[in-house]
Amino acid sequence: MSTSISTLSQKVQEEIVAINADQPTIEHIPVAVYGKEMKDNSLLLIEHAPIYKEKIRFDTLPLAAEMNLVADALHTQEHIWKTKMYEHEKEARFWFDNQDRLYTENITQMARLDFFFSERNNSEGLAVLTQIGTSDNDTDAVDDGRRFKLVLKEYANKLEGDVYTAAELEGLDIFYTEIEKSRTAATLDRTAQNSDRILRDQIYLYLRKLETRAMKAAKATFATDEKEFKRYSSAY
């Protein structure tokens, strides 16, 4: 079972979110490497617990347990942040790859539907088209696409086999649905994603504080035993 920040004590949660991690932004944190190092250190604190009690009268078990939980929480928060970030980028990519196609499709559907309704003297259909137009800005173009999608769906029985094939109608329905969704993703306020990253950074910085406590205790205990003290060092 994954450990998130919500599984930590209320006191620890409050200390974590109180950390200012927004400036400067921490661009890269090797969570997998650093998290494992801290979990290994927590095991060392347990292994050496009797020595700490004897030499510096320090109970390392609570610190070891907290380091282990916070390291797990760091890994979980990294996963939450990256999953949301990748999902957003994947959705937004469709918009950037198909933005020009949207304008082309709108112009094409306007011409084909105008021909269809004109040939059949369908005044109602022609009136609908006058409300759509073919806009020259992204927001309105997406709105035009949404309206074309509705018209194509409403008149599907009459259009299919005449001006459009069934495959074309289905393809346009999928395209207009995806382009609207991806446009939303591309322009989405990324505050939520940023807050996920900030929380990741805050957990990381809190874990660094725990590491400092562990290193100070280890130095006080193994000041003359370089081999044991080095076991607590972090490659990162």
Stockholm file with secondary structure:
# STOCKHOLM 1.0

chainA/1-236         MSTSISTLSQKVQEEIVAINADQPTIEHIPVAVYGKEMKDNSLLLIEHAPIYKEKIRFDTLPLAAEMNLVADALHTQEHIWKTKMYEHEKEARFWFDNQDRLYTENITQMARLDFFFSERNNSEGLAVLTQIGTSDNDTDAVDDGRRFKLVLKEYANKLEGDVYTAAELEGLDIFYTEIEKSRTAATLDRTAQNSDRILRDQIYLYLRKLETRAMKAAKATFATDEKEFKRYSSAY
#=GR chainA/1-236 SS CCCCGGGSCHHHHHHHHTSCCSSSCCCCCCHHHHHHHHHHHHHHHHHTHHHHHHHHCCCCHHHHHHHHHHHHHHHHHHHHHHHHHHHHHHHHHHHHHHHHHHHHHHHHHHHHHHHHHHHTTCHHHHHHHHTTCCCSSHHHHHHHHHHHHHHHHHTHHHHBTTTBCHHHHHHHHHHHHHHHHHHHHHTCCTHHHHHHHHHHHHHHHHHHHHHHHHHHHHHHHSTTCHHHHHTTCCCC
#=GC SS_cons         CCCCGGGSCHHHHHHHHTSCCSSSCCCCCCHHHHHHHHHHHHHHHHHTHHHHHHHHCCCCHHHHHHHHHHHHHHHHHHHHHHHHHHHHHHHHHHHHHHHHHHHHHHHHHHHHHHHHHHHTTCHHHHHHHHTTCCCSSHHHHHHHHHHHHHHHHHTHHHHBTTTBCHHHHHHHHHHHHHHHHHHHHHTCCTHHHHHHHHHHHHHHHHHHHHHHHHHHHHHHHSTTCHHHHHTTCCCC
//
